[in-house]
Amino acid sequence: MNEEQKIMVEEVDSVAPPPKARVEDAESPAEKLERKKDYLEGFLAQKPEPVAEGDDALQDAVIAALKEIFDPEIPVNIYDLGLIYGVEINGGHALVTMTLTTPHCPVAESMPGEVELRVGSVPGVGDAEVVLVWDPPWGPDKMTDEARLELGML
């Protein structure tokens, strides 16, 4: 069946102009300030996350941050996927050694930068450095059991 759709057209002679903004309708500076205070109240009441004590706790926090980064083509985080070869913490300096699934990976330019930003945002990390390596090459054998289960390889 071919149903025809009709577009209804209404012809008008004129359209009423929109209402003009008036100075009386605007918020006063005091009202604006009060609204901002309400907005920030909950944010300012939050306590910052405690800085991890010692390099081991900081390393665990960095690994947790890495597990929040997912490969765009595979629904598994980059840590469980086996792309992270090492995480070293030395007095607030984080060194992450990683690879990609292939040198021609579509995120080869952006992924190391994302890893560096995410690791650098962990409380207690002063600076982060990412070293991208290709040797040894990545292979499915580097994935964790959780990643293999997620991908139906177990």
C-alpha positions, 0 to 999 in steps of 0.5 A, a space after each residue: 500500500 502506498 499511503 499519501 501524506 498531506 502537509 497542511 499549510 496555513 496561510 497568515 497575513 502577519 506574525 506577532 513580534 516576539 516580546 522584547 527583553 526588559 531590564 526589569 526581567 533580568 536577575 539582580 547581581 545579588 540573585 545571581 550570586 545567591 544562585 551560584 552559592 547554592 549550586 556550589 554548596 554541594 561541590 564545596 562540601 565534598 572532601 577530596 579523595 585521600 592521597 594514597 600512602 606509599 607507592 603500592 597504593 598509588 600503583 593500585 590507584 593508577 591501575 584502577 584508572 587504567 581500567 576505566 579506559 576502554 578500547 574503542 573497538 573491543 568492549 574491554 578495558 585496556 588493562 585487562 586487554 593486556 595493552 599495559 605492560 608495566 606501571 612503575 611508581 617512583 615518588 609520585 612519578 608514574 611510568 606506564 609502558 604500553 602497546 596497542 593491538 597493532 601499529 595501525 590501530 585507529 587510536 594510535 595517536 590519541 590513546 597514549 595521550 588519553 592514558 597520560 591524562 588519566 594517570 596524571 589525574 590520579 591523586 598523588 601522581 605528580 607527573 605521568 609518562 607513557 612509553 609506547 612499545 611494539 616489542 613484544 607485540 601484543 597478542 590475545 594471550 596477553 588478555 586476562 581471563 575476564 577479558 577473554 570471558 567478555 569476548 567469548 574466548 573462554 
